[in-house]
Amino acid sequence: MRRIRLPEPDRLPRWAAPAALVALAAALRLPGLDYGLPFALRSPDERSIVPRAWAMAHDVRLDPGWYDYPSLLFALVAPAQAPFAEPSYGAARLVAIAIGLLGVAAAWWLGRAAYGAAAGVVAGAACAVATVHVAYSGVAVTDVLLTTLATVSLALLVGGRLEWAAVAAGLAASAKYPGALLVVPLALAGWRQWRRLAVASALAAAAFAATSPFVVLHAGEAWADLRRVQRLAEDGWLGFEHDHPTPVAFADRLWESLGPFALVGVAGAALGLAALVLKQHKVSSRRADLALVAFGLVWFGHLLTLDAHFDRYVLPLVPVLGALAGRVRPLVPLSLALLLVPLAWSARDAYELTKTDTRVVAHRWIADNVPAAALVASDPSTPPLEQRTLALDLPGPGFEPDPERDLARLRRKGVDYVLVTGAVTDRVLAAAARYPAETRFYRALETDARRVFRVDPGGDLAGPWVALYRL
């Protein structure tokens, strides 16, 4: 009987592998396109980006007027907002998905440039199925754009194109400020090539200034915003009060993203580091190990300064670990087999995003049952209402308690209802000793107010529970 042999990556048409990987990535990302619409319920950061991009398109001005993030993502999302009379989160998410798919192709390119065709398949597959990459490719936030451009920069650097790598690094920093950490692998790759390194530095600065010009023009204000955001990340965030120590917490985020495949990536990084130390390299593989290991170490070092352990912060490590996992050719079959784990996780998550968000149901009920003239105090992570609202501030280690979280005070202000969600309440109650004022507020709602509505996830519903109380 004739034995059927599968073609090896080197024998396939060059476009076949990235095309298949991008198709797989699209199948995992598109189901969540309309989740929670017309509201920004998948990620609250969309509320900071999409309305400002819409204003840029309709006011015909380039300055988003907000510098917590640099401007590149705003500029990319703005053209997609031009046809709409109000901010369109769906259009913005299509841009985000396109950026994520380009990131998968870039990861394939990085792996192939670094260690060959098989490593390209492993790196692209890792990005295609990693839960964190799938989740954030579907929302208009900065992290996947940063990851895509950082991956492009590293691929160019591995190929010896220092100047073009610097341009991509400048664009990565224009997506999100920590992209500037790419200066470390750039400097190492260009060491002793002082003229090229000077030109590359100038090109990186020019790419950043050209795509985030108002960050440069308002440098003082932008620096203040950057430091404020960094302090909040260093202080921590609601929900991480009982987390593991920072190195363990971010290792756990990588495990949640890639499963046991992450161990193969770390092993590849260790082999690359050992080869650098022992100077056992060909010229091309030395450049790959130097770029990827240096970036991986400096990025993880950056994470060690943070007490806000968001999963999206590990995103730039995913393509790097993917390429390093393909470094040893005999381990490629094992790596691809292990990626079935995050593939299953991402498929499960994609299915959840086909359900209706509980907050959409709550919005409909409130629209039908609460008078339009009512005043509603609302937690973060709840949908915007047609009724008048008093927004309650998000609790957190870096914030002062919101004085509005007091039933007597709300009654004096004429508040009729309070809308809360488990996305905030459950996290506060899990760390009650850290948030005594907020804990008293939520418990008082149960004892001193009348609950008129509650919806929980389950069945055809996803998202946090939502409850409305009448004062």
C-alpha positions as CSV (number, residue, x, y, z in Angstrom):
1,M,0.0,0.0,0.0
2,R,1.4,3.3,-1.0
3,R,2.2,5.6,1.9
4,I,0.9,9.2,1.8
5,R,3.5,11.7,2.8
6,L,2.5,15.2,3.9
7,P,4.6,18.0,2.2
8,E,7.2,19.6,4.4
9,P,7.0,23.4,4.9
10,D,10.1,23.9,2.7
11,R,8.3,22.2,-0.2
12,L,5.0,24.1,0.0
13,P,4.5,27.3,-2.0
14,R,5.8,30.1,0.1
15,W,2.4,31.8,0.3
16,A,0.6,28.6,1.5
17,A,1.7,28.6,5.1
18,P,0.9,32.3,5.9
19,A,-2.4,32.1,4.0
20,A,-3.5,29.0,6.0
21,L,-2.4,30.6,9.2
22,V,-4.2,33.9,8.5
23,A,-7.4,31.9,7.5
24,L,-7.3,30.1,10.8
25,A,-6.7,33.4,12.7
26,A,-9.6,35.0,10.9
27,A,-11.9,32.1,11.8
28,L,-11.1,32.7,15.5
29,R,-11.4,36.5,15.4
30,L,-14.4,37.3,13.3
31,P,-17.1,35.7,15.5
32,G,-16.6,38.4,18.2
33,L,-16.9,41.3,15.7
34,D,-20.4,42.4,16.8
35,Y,-20.2,41.2,20.5
36,G,-21.9,43.8,22.8
37,L,-22.6,46.3,20.0
38,P,-23.5,49.0,19.7
39,F,-21.6,49.4,23.1
40,A,-17.9,49.0,23.8
41,L,-18.4,46.0,26.1
42,R,-15.5,43.8,25.2
43,S,-12.9,46.3,26.3
44,P,-13.4,49.6,28.1
45,D,-10.3,51.0,26.3
46,E,-12.3,51.2,23.1
47,R,-14.2,54.1,24.7
48,S,-11.0,56.0,24.9
49,I,-9.9,55.4,21.3
50,V,-12.9,55.0,19.0
51,P,-14.8,58.3,19.8
52,R,-11.6,60.3,19.5
53,A,-10.8,58.6,16.1
54,W,-14.3,59.4,15.0
55,A,-13.8,63.1,16.0
56,M,-10.5,63.1,14.0
57,A,-12.3,61.9,10.9
58,H,-15.3,64.3,11.2
59,D,-13.5,67.4,12.6
60,V,-10.7,67.0,10.0
61,R,-8.0,67.4,12.7
62,L,-5.1,65.3,13.3
63,D,-4.7,65.8,17.1
64,P,-6.7,63.3,19.2
65,G,-6.2,65.7,22.2
66,W,-5.3,62.8,24.5
67,Y,-1.9,61.4,25.1
68,D,-2.2,58.4,27.4
69,Y,-1.4,56.6,24.2
70,P,0.4,57.9,21.2
71,S,-1.5,58.6,18.0
72,L,-0.9,55.9,15.4
73,L,-3.9,53.7,16.2
74,F,-6.2,56.7,16.3
75,A,-4.9,57.7,12.8
76,L,-5.5,54.1,11.5
77,V,-9.0,53.9,12.9
78,A,-10.1,57.4,11.9
79,P,-10.7,56.7,8.1
80,A,-13.0,53.8,9.0
81,Q,-15.1,56.2,11.1
82,A,-15.7,58.7,8.2
83,P,-18.9,57.1,6.8
84,F,-20.7,57.0,10.2
85,A,-22.7,59.7,12.0
86,E,-21.5,58.5,15.4
87,P,-18.6,56.4,16.6
88,S,-18.7,52.9,15.0
89,Y,-17.1,50.2,17.2
90,G,-17.8,47.6,14.6
91,A,-15.8,49.4,11.9
92,A,-13.0,50.0,14.4
93,R,-12.9,46.3,15.2
94,L,-12.6,45.4,11.6
95,V,-9.4,47.6,11.5
96,A,-8.2,45.8,14.7
97,I,-8.9,42.4,13.2
98,A,-6.9,43.3,10.0
99,I,-4.0,44.5,12.2
100,G,-4.2,41.2,14.1
101,L,-4.1,39.1,10.9
102,L,-1.1,41.1,9.7
103,G,0.5,40.3,13.0
104,V,0.0,36.6,12.4
105,A,1.7,37.0,8.9
106,A,4.5,39.0,10.6
107,A,5.0,36.3,13.1
108,W,5.4,33.7,10.3
109,W,7.9,36.1,8.6
110,L,9.8,36.5,11.9
111,G,10.1,32.8,12.5
112,R,11.1,32.0,8.9
113,A,13.7,34.8,8.8
114,A,15.1,33.7,12.1
115,Y,15.2,29.9,11.9
116,G,13.7,28.7,8.7
117,A,10.4,27.7,7.2
118,A,9.3,25.3,10.0
119,A,9.9,28.0,12.6
120,G,7.8,30.4,10.6
121,V,4.9,28.0,10.7
122,V,5.3,27.5,14.5
123,A,5.5,31.3,15.2
124,G,2.6,32.1,12.9
125,A,0.5,29.3,14.4
126,A,1.3,30.5,18.0
127,C,0.0,34.0,17.2
128,A,-3.0,32.6,15.3
129,V,-4.3,30.6,18.3
130,A,-2.9,32.3,21.4
131,T,-5.9,33.3,23.5
132,V,-4.5,36.8,24.3
133,H,-3.8,37.5,20.6
134,V,-7.2,36.3,19.6
135,A,-9.0,38.3,22.3
136,Y,-7.2,41.6,21.6
137,S,-7.2,41.3,17.8
138,G,-11.0,41.8,18.0
139,V,-11.0,45.1,19.9
140,A,-9.7,48.5,18.9
141,V,-6.9,48.8,21.5
142,T,-3.2,49.5,21.1
143,D,-1.6,46.3,22.2
144,V,-2.0,44.2,19.0
145,L,-0.8,47.1,16.8
146,L,2.3,47.4,19.0
147,T,2.8,43.6,18.8
148,T,2.5,43.6,15.0
149,L,4.9,46.4,14.5
150,A,7.4,45.0,17.0
151,T,7.3,41.7,15.2
152,V,7.9,43.4,11.9
153,S,10.8,45.4,13.4
154,L,12.4,42.2,14.8
155,A,11.9,40.3,11.4
156,L,13.7,43.2,9.6
157,L,16.5,43.2,12.2
158,V,17.0,39.4,11.9
159,G,17.4,40.0,8.2
160,G,20.1,42.6,8.7
161,R,18.0,45.6,7.6
162,L,18.8,47.8,10.6
163,E,17.5,51.0,9.2
164,W,14.1,49.6,8.2
165,A,13.9,47.8,11.5
166,A,14.3,51.2,13.2
167,V,11.5,52.7,11.2
168,A,9.2,49.9,12.3
169,A,10.4,50.3,15.9
170,G,9.5,54.0,15.7
171,L,6.0,53.1,14.5
172,A,5.7,50.5,17.3
173,A,6.5,53.2,19.9
174,S,3.8,55.4,18.1
175,A,1.3,52.6,18.7
176,K,2.2,52.3,22.4
177,Y,5.0,54.0,24.3
178,P,6.8,50.8,25.5
179,G,7.5,50.0,21.9
180,A,10.6,52.2,22.5
181,L,12.1,49.2,24.2
182,L,13.0,47.9,20.8
183,V,15.9,50.2,21.0
184,V,17.8,47.5,23.0
185,P,17.9,44.8,20.3
186,L,18.5,47.6,17.7
187,A,21.5,48.9,19.6
188,L,22.9,45.4,20.1
189,A,22.5,44.5,16.5
190,G,24.1,47.7,15.4
191,W,26.9,47.7,17.9
192,R,30.1,49.1,16.5
193,Q,28.3,50.1,13.3
194,W,28.0,53.7,14.6
195,R,27.1,55.4,11.4
196,R,24.3,52.9,10.6
197,L,23.1,53.1,14.2
198,A,23.0,56.9,14.1
199,V,21.0,56.8,10.9
200,A,18.7,54.1,12.4
201,S,18.1,56.2,15.5
202,A,17.2,59.2,13.4
203,L,14.8,57.2,11.3
204,A,13.1,55.7,14.4
205,A,12.6,59.2,15.9
206,A,11.3,60.5,12.5
207,A,8.8,57.6,12.2
208,F,7.5,58.3,15.7
209,A,7.2,62.1,15.1
210,A,5.5,61.7,11.7
211,T,2.8,59.4,13.1
212,S,2.4,61.0,16.6
213,P,3.3,64.6,15.9
214,F,1.1,66.1,18.6
215,V,2.8,64.0,21.2
216,V,6.0,65.8,20.2
217,L,4.4,69.2,20.0
218,H,2.8,68.7,23.5
219,A,5.7,66.8,24.9
220,G,5.2,68.1,28.5
221,E,1.5,67.1,28.6
222,A,2.3,63.8,26.9
223,W,5.0,63.0,29.5
224,A,2.7,63.8,32.3
225,D,0.1,61.5,30.9
226,L,2.6,58.8,30.3
227,R,3.9,59.0,33.9
228,R,0.4,58.9,35.3
229,V,-0.5,55.8,33.3
230,Q,2.8,54.2,34.4
231,R,2.2,55.0,38.0
232,L,-1.2,53.4,37.9
233,A,0.3,50.3,36.3
234,E,2.9,50.2,39.0
235,D,0.4,50.6,41.8
236,G,-1.8,47.8,40.4
237,W,-5.4,47.6,39.3
238,L,-8.7,46.4,40.6
239,G,-8.8,42.6,40.6
240,F,-5.1,41.9,41.1
241,E,-4.9,42.5,44.9
242,H,-4.4,38.8,45.6
243,D,-2.4,37.9,42.5
244,H,0.8,36.0,42.6
245,P,4.1,38.0,42.7
246,T,4.7,39.8,39.4
247,P,7.1,37.3,37.8
248,V,4.8,34.4,38.6
249,A,1.7,36.4,37.6
250,F,3.0,37.2,34.1
251,A,4.3,33.7,33.7
252,D,0.7,32.6,34.5
253,R,-0.6,35.0,31.8
254,L,1.7,33.4,29.3
255,W,0.4,30.0,30.3
256,E,-3.2,31.2,30.0
257,S,-2.3,32.4,26.5
258,L,-0.3,29.6,25.1
259,G,-0.6,26.6,27.5
260,P,2.3,24.2,27.6
261,F,3.6,25.5,24.3
262,A,5.0,28.4,26.4
263,L,7.5,26.0,27.9
264,V,8.9,25.1,24.5
265,G,9.3,28.8,23.7
266,V,11.1,29.4,27.0
267,A,13.4,26.4,26.3
268,G,14.2,27.9,22.9
269,A,15.0,31.2,24.5
270,A,17.3,29.4,27.0
271,L,19.1,27.6,24.1
272,G,19.5,30.9,22.2
273,L,20.9,32.6,25.3
274,A,23.3,29.7,25.9
275,A,24.5,29.9,22.3
276,L,25.1,33.6,22.7
277,V,27.1,33.1,25.8
278,L,29.1,30.2,24.4
279,K,29.5,32.0,21.0
280,Q,28.4,28.9,19.1
281,H,26.7,30.5,16.1
282,K,26.6,31.0,12.4
283,V,26.4,34.7,11.7
284,S,22.7,34.6,10.7
285,S,21.5,32.5,13.6
286,R,23.5,34.7,16.0
287,R,21.7,37.8,14.8
288,A,18.3,36.0,15.3
289,D,19.2,34.8,18.8
290,L,20.5,38.2,19.8
291,A,17.4,40.1,18.6
292,L,14.8,37.7,20.0
293,V,16.5,36.9,23.3
294,A,17.4,40.5,23.9
295,F,13.8,41.7,23.2
296,G,12.3,38.9,25.3
297,L,14.5,39.7,28.3
298,V,14.0,43.5,28.2
299,W,10.2,43.2,27.7
300,F,9.9,40.7,30.6
301,G,12.1,43.1,32.7
302,H,9.7,45.9,31.9
303,L,6.8,43.7,33.1
304,L,8.5,43.2,36.4
305,T,8.0,46.9,37.2
306,L,4.2,46.5,37.1
307,D,1.6,45.4,39.6
308,A,-1.2,45.6,37.1
309,H,-1.0,42.1,35.6
310,F,-3.1,42.5,32.5
311,D,-2.9,39.6,30.1
312,R,-2.5,41.9,27.1
313,Y,0.9,43.1,28.5
314,V,2.5,39.8,27.5
315,L,1.3,40.1,23.9
316,P,4.7,41.2,22.3
317,L,6.3,38.0,23.8
318,V,3.9,35.7,21.9
319,P,5.5,35.9,18.4
320,V,9.0,35.9,20.0
321,L,8.3,32.7,21.9
322,G,6.7,31.3,18.9
323,A,9.8,31.8,16.8
324,L,12.1,30.5,19.5
325,A,10.0,27.4,19.9
326,G,10.7,26.6,16.3
327,R,14.5,27.1,16.8
328,V,15.1,23.4,17.3
329,R,13.7,21.6,14.2
330,P,13.1,18.2,15.9
331,L,10.7,19.9,18.4
332,V,8.5,21.4,15.7
333,P,6.0,18.5,15.7
334,L,5.7,18.7,19.5
335,S,5.3,22.5,19.3
336,L,2.5,22.3,16.8
337,A,0.8,19.5,18.8
338,L,0.9,21.6,22.0
339,L,-0.7,24.5,20.1
340,L,-3.9,22.4,20.0
341,V,-4.4,23.4,23.6
342,P,-4.7,27.2,23.1
343,L,-6.6,26.5,19.9
344,A,-9.3,24.8,21.9
345,W,-9.3,27.6,24.5
346,S,-9.6,30.2,21.7
347,A,-12.4,28.3,20.0
348,R,-14.3,28.2,23.3
349,D,-13.8,31.9,23.8
350,A,-14.9,32.6,20.2
351,Y,-18.1,30.6,20.9
352,E,-18.8,32.7,24.0
353,L,-18.6,35.9,21.9
354,T,-21.5,34.6,19.7
355,K,-23.8,35.0,22.7
356,T,-25.7,38.2,23.8
357,D,-23.9,40.2,26.5
358,T,-25.9,40.5,29.8
359,R,-25.4,44.3,29.7
360,V,-27.2,44.6,26.4
361,V,-30.2,42.8,28.0
362,A,-30.0,45.1,30.9
363,H,-29.9,48.1,28.6
364,R,-33.1,46.9,26.9
365,W,-34.9,46.3,30.1
366,I,-34.0,49.7,31.5
367,A,-35.0,51.5,28.3
368,D,-38.4,49.8,28.6
369,N,-39.1,50.0,32.3
370,V,-37.2,53.1,33.8
371,P,-38.6,56.6,33.1
372,A,-36.5,58.7,30.8
373,A,-36.3,61.5,33.4
374,A,-34.9,59.2,36.1
375,L,-31.3,59.7,37.4
376,V,-29.2,56.6,37.4
377,A,-25.9,56.2,39.2
378,S,-23.9,53.7,37.1
379,D,-20.8,51.6,37.7
380,P,-18.0,51.4,35.1
381,S,-18.4,48.5,32.7
382,T,-22.2,49.1,32.4
383,P,-23.7,50.2,29.1
384,P,-24.6,53.9,28.4
385,L,-28.2,54.7,29.1
386,E,-30.9,57.0,27.6
387,Q,-31.7,58.1,31.1
388,R,-29.6,60.8,32.9
389,T,-26.6,59.2,34.5
390,L,-24.1,59.9,37.3
391,A,-21.0,57.9,36.5
392,L,-19.3,56.2,39.5
393,D,-15.5,56.1,39.4
394,L,-13.6,52.8,39.1
395,P,-12.1,51.7,42.4
396,G,-8.4,50.8,42.4
397,P,-5.2,50.8,44.4
398,G,-4.1,54.1,42.7
399,F,-7.4,55.9,43.1
400,E,-9.1,57.7,46.0
401,P,-12.5,56.3,47.0
402,D,-15.4,57.9,45.1
403,P,-17.5,59.9,47.6
404,E,-20.5,59.2,45.4
405,R,-20.5,55.6,46.6
406,D,-22.8,56.5,49.5
407,L,-26.6,55.8,49.4
408,A,-27.4,58.8,51.6
409,R,-25.4,61.1,49.4
410,L,-27.0,59.7,46.2
411,R,-30.5,60.2,47.7
412,R,-29.7,63.8,48.5
413,K,-28.6,64.3,44.9
414,G,-31.9,62.9,43.7
415,V,-30.6,59.6,42.3
416,D,-33.4,57.2,41.6
417,Y,-31.6,54.0,40.6
418,V,-28.1,52.5,40.9
419,L,-26.8,50.2,38.2
420,V,-24.0,47.8,39.1
421,T,-22.2,44.9,37.6
422,G,-20.2,41.9,38.7
423,A,-17.2,43.1,36.6
424,V,-16.6,45.7,39.4
425,T,-18.6,44.5,42.4
426,D,-17.2,41.0,42.6
427,R,-13.6,42.2,42.4
428,V,-14.3,44.8,45.2
429,L,-15.9,42.2,47.5
430,A,-13.0,39.7,46.8
431,A,-10.6,42.3,48.3
432,A,-13.0,43.9,50.8
433,A,-10.2,44.8,53.3
434,R,-8.6,47.0,50.6
435,Y,-11.9,48.7,49.7
436,P,-13.9,49.2,52.9
437,A,-15.9,52.2,51.6
438,E,-16.8,50.5,48.3
439,T,-17.7,47.3,50.1
440,R,-20.1,49.1,52.5
441,F,-21.7,50.7,49.4
442,Y,-22.4,47.4,47.7
443,R,-23.6,45.7,50.8
444,A,-25.9,48.6,51.6
445,L,-27.5,48.2,48.2
446,E,-28.6,44.7,49.1
447,T,-30.0,45.8,52.5
448,D,-31.2,49.4,52.1
449,A,-32.3,49.5,48.5
450,R,-34.8,47.5,46.4
451,R,-33.4,45.4,43.6
452,V,-35.8,45.7,40.6
453,F,-33.8,43.8,38.0
454,R,-30.9,41.3,37.7
455,V,-29.5,39.3,34.8
456,D,-26.9,36.6,35.0
457,P,-24.7,34.9,32.4
458,G,-25.7,31.4,31.3
459,G,-27.4,29.8,28.4
460,D,-27.4,32.2,25.5
461,L,-26.0,35.1,27.6
462,A,-22.3,35.9,28.3
463,G,-20.7,38.7,30.3
464,P,-20.9,39.7,34.0
465,W,-24.1,39.8,36.1
466,V,-25.9,43.2,36.1
467,A,-28.3,44.5,38.7
468,L,-30.5,47.6,39.0
469,Y,-31.5,49.0,42.4
470,R,-34.2,51.5,43.2
471,L,-33.3,53.9,46.0
